[in-house]
């Protein structure tokens, strides 16, 4: 847990350094950047930022996999919706191959 917290602090500091050297900030404004700027304004503490980034790193793969699982189950339970989705994909892609 201490190692993970230390690693998060290093990553956040690296991100902070990159933000201080970019020319166009708007191209680098992701969630972590917003957290860092909120800390700079005094809206969040360093601990708040570390905790948010840590939760984002740990929870995101878990919640994404659960969401995809339920989405696939719902599609499988509603074949007419699946058919509509496939028609839309074919309409958009045409002869192109589907890619991840």
C-alpha positions as CSV (number, residue, x, y, z in Angstrom):
1,X,0.0,0.0,0.0
2,X,2.9,2.4,0.8
3,X,4.6,1.4,-2.4
4,X,1.5,2.1,-4.4
5,X,0.9,5.4,-2.7
6,X,4.6,6.4,-3.4
7,X,4.2,5.3,-7.0
8,X,1.1,7.5,-7.4
9,X,2.9,10.5,-6.0
10,X,5.7,10.0,-8.5
11,X,3.3,9.7,-11.4
12,X,1.4,12.8,-10.3
13,X,4.6,14.8,-9.9
14,X,5.7,13.7,-13.4
15,X,2.3,14.8,-14.8
16,X,2.7,18.1,-13.0
17,X,6.1,18.6,-14.5
18,X,4.8,17.8,-18.0
19,X,1.9,20.3,-17.5
20,X,4.3,23.0,-16.6
21,X,6.2,22.7,-19.9
22,X,3.4,22.2,-22.5
23,X,2.7,25.0,-24.9
24,X,-1.0,24.3,-25.4
25,X,-2.7,23.3,-22.2
26,X,-6.0,22.5,-23.7
27,X,-4.5,19.5,-25.5
28,X,-3.4,18.0,-22.2
29,X,-6.5,18.6,-20.0
30,X,-7.5,15.2,-18.8
31,X,-9.0,14.2,-15.5
32,X,-5.6,14.0,-13.7
33,X,-4.7,17.5,-15.0
34,X,-8.0,18.9,-13.7
35,X,-7.2,17.4,-10.3
36,X,-3.7,18.9,-10.3
37,X,-5.1,22.4,-11.2
38,X,-7.8,22.0,-8.5
39,X,-5.0,21.4,-6.0
40,X,-3.1,24.4,-7.3
41,X,-6.2,26.6,-6.7
42,X,-6.5,25.2,-3.2
43,X,-9.7,23.3,-3.9
44,X,-8.1,19.9,-3.2
45,X,-5.2,18.7,-1.0
46,X,-2.3,16.6,-2.4
47,X,-3.9,13.7,-0.5
48,X,-7.2,14.2,-2.3
49,X,-5.5,14.2,-5.7
50,X,-3.4,11.1,-4.9
51,X,-6.6,9.3,-3.7
52,X,-8.6,10.2,-6.8
53,X,-5.8,9.1,-9.2
54,X,-5.3,5.9,-7.2
55,X,-9.0,5.1,-7.3
56,X,-9.1,5.9,-11.0
57,X,-6.2,3.5,-11.7
58,X,-7.6,0.7,-9.5
59,X,-11.3,0.9,-10.1
60,X,-11.5,1.8,-13.8
61,X,-10.6,-1.7,-15.2
62,X,-13.0,-3.3,-12.7
63,X,-16.0,-1.0,-13.5
64,X,-15.3,-1.1,-17.2
65,X,-15.4,-4.9,-17.3
66,X,-18.6,-5.1,-15.2
67,X,-20.2,-2.5,-17.5
68,X,-19.2,-4.3,-20.7
69,X,-20.4,-7.6,-19.2
70,X,-23.9,-6.3,-18.4
71,X,-24.1,-4.5,-21.8
72,X,-23.3,-7.8,-23.6
73,X,-25.9,-9.6,-21.5
74,X,-28.6,-6.9,-22.3
75,X,-27.7,-7.1,-26.0
76,X,-28.0,-10.9,-26.0
77,X,-31.4,-10.7,-24.3
78,X,-32.7,-8.2,-26.9
79,X,-32.0,-9.7,-30.4
80,X,-33.9,-6.9,-32.2
81,X,-31.6,-4.3,-30.6
82,X,-28.6,-6.5,-31.6
83,X,-29.8,-6.6,-35.2
84,X,-30.3,-2.8,-35.2
85,X,-26.8,-2.3,-33.9
86,X,-25.3,-4.6,-36.5
87,X,-27.2,-2.7,-39.3
88,X,-25.9,0.6,-38.0
89,X,-22.3,-0.7,-37.8
90,X,-22.6,-2.0,-41.3
91,X,-24.0,1.3,-42.5
92,X,-21.2,3.3,-40.9
93,X,-18.4,1.0,-41.9
94,X,-19.6,-0.1,-45.3
95,X,-16.9,-2.5,-46.6
96,X,-14.3,-1.6,-44.0
97,X,-13.4,-4.2,-41.4
98,X,-14.4,-3.6,-37.8
99,X,-11.5,-2.7,-35.6
100,X,-11.1,-2.3,-31.8
